[in-house]
Amino acid sequence: MFVGKRVRLAPVRRDDLEQFAAWFSDPEVTTFMAPDVLRLFSYDDEVAWYEDMRKDKDLFTFAIRTLDDDQLLGNCGLRVNAWRNRSAVFGIVIGNKLYWGRGYGTEATRLLLEYGFGELNLNRVELEVFAFNTRAIRSYEKVGFVHEGARRQALYRNGAYHDIYIMGLLCQEWFAKQPPSGHNPGGQ
């Protein structure tokens, strides 16, 4: 479930935090992250995030590592925002820019969705993506996310206003595109 052809999802380790801090202090990486004020993150910020993440029972975060040499590429996660509705928000960052645009993020996304729909029994996964992040949009479309709407000019980044797209994927849509496995999606 957590192993693909080129990457695997692994627990985030405390010794990953130094690398995360290096990536998240790079404006080229953080420009694609959260829509609040663009900021850079320190090692202390990452330690605080790590401690909070470990206590949060609604957050499922994984390190993304290559299979061939265990290279740390980034992280991805699901935040369940409504267990009753079986709904979660997806997030991913590939911090290692050498791996941008090469399909590693798409594979990690597929692995995490398999976990979310197959093991957490989610019905819906949604995400927000900035309109200028065309590489991510293509990746999300490739795994099955559909455009549901936009928050127009909701982001001010690099001296201009940008739309934030809302994309979603339902359990039945996910399993309709997967090879038969005998899994009974959503308890149906």
N, C-alpha and C positions, 0 to 999 in steps of 0.2 A: 504494500500500500504506500509506503513512503519512499520507494526506490523506483526511479525511472530508468531511461536508457543512458542518460548522461549526468543526472543529478539525483540527490537524495535529500529528503527533509530530515533534519536532525534536531535534537534539543539545542536551544541556545545555551552556550556555556559562558561562564564568567570571563574566560580568557578570550572570547569573541569580542568583548566590549571595546577593547583597545582599537581593533580594526573598525568596528562600527563608528567609534568616535572620529577616526581619521576620515572615513567616508562622509560622515554627516557634518564635518566641518569644511566640506568642499561645496561651494555654492552651485557648481554644475550638477551635483547630485541632489542637493536639497531643493533646488528650484522645482523639482517634480513632486516634492513631498507635500505635506499638509498645507491647506489653504490659508492658515492664519499667517501672521507676520513671518516673512522669510528670516530664519535665524540659523545660526550654526550651533552645533551641539558639542559639548565637551565630554571628556571621559566621565566626569562626575555626573553629568546629565544622563549618560548611558547607564551608569551604575544605579541611579535612582529609577530609571525606566525598567531595568532588569529586576530590581527588587519588587516594584509594583506589579510587573508582568507575572512574576512567580506566585503572587498572592491572588491574582484575578482569576476566578473560576469561569469567567465568561470569555476569556481571551486565550486563543490557541495559536501560539507563535512558534515558528520553526526557523532554524538556520538553513540556508540553502548551500549545499556543498557538492562539489563535483565528485563523481564516482571514481574517476581514474586517479586523482591525486589528493582528494579531500580538501581542495581549495575552497575557502569560504567566499561565496559570491554575494550574499545579502541575506535578507530574511523575508518571510511572508507570514500572514496570519489571518485568522478569522475572529472577529468580535461578535459574539452572539448578543444581539440587542433585544431579542424577544424569544425566550425559550418556548413560550406558549404558541407563538406564531411560527416557530422553527425558522427564524430569520437571522442572518448574520451579514456583517460588513467585511469585505475583503480588502486586504492591503498587501503590497509587495514593494520591495526595493532591491534592485541589483546595484550594490554599491561599487563593485569592481567594474570599472568602465571598460576594461578589456573584454568583458563578456556581454556588453550591450549589443543588441541587434543580432544576436546569434542563436536565439531560440531557447536559451537557458531559462529565462523568466517564464516563457510560455509553458515549458515542461514543468516547472515548479508550480505554476498555477494549476495545471491539470492534476498534479499530485494532491495539492491542497483541496481542490474541489472534490476529488474522489473521496478524500477523508471526510470532508464536510457533508456531502450528500450520503455517502455510504456508511459512515460510522457515527457521525453526530446526528444523522437523520434530519438534516436541514431540508426545508422546502424551498427556501429562497436565499440567494447570495447576491448582494448588491455592492456597488463600488462607485466612487467618484473619480473622475480623471479630468485633468486640465485639457482644454481643447488643443493646445499646442503640443501635447505629448502624443504625437501621431504614432510613434513606435509602440507605445503601450496600448493605444486604441486598437491597432491592428492585432496585437497579441490577444487582447480580450475578445475581439470579434472571432478570432480563430478558434478559441475554446468554447464559444457559444454565447457569450454575453450579448445582449441586445440593448440598443439605445432606448431609454425610456423617457428621456427629457433632458433639459438643460437649465441650469441656473445662469441666466444671462449676465455677463459682465460681473460675476460674483468674485472674481479674483483679480487683484492688482499685482502684477509681477513684471519686473523688468521694464517699468515705465509705461505699461499699457494695461487696459482691462481685458480680461479673457473670460470666456464661458467655462463653466464646470459642467461636464456631461455626467449624467446619471445613467448607469448601465446595470442590468440585472440578469440573473439566470435562475430558472426554476428547476427543481429536481427532475420533473418529467422531461424537460428539454435536455438536461444533461444526460440522462440515461437513454433517451431516444438516439443520441449520437454516439453512444458507447457500444463496443462489441458485446454480444450477449454474454452474461456471466451468471445468470440464475439469480441475481440480486433482485429483491422485491422492493423497488424504490418507494419511499414514503409510506411503507406499510400497506400499499395498495394491492 
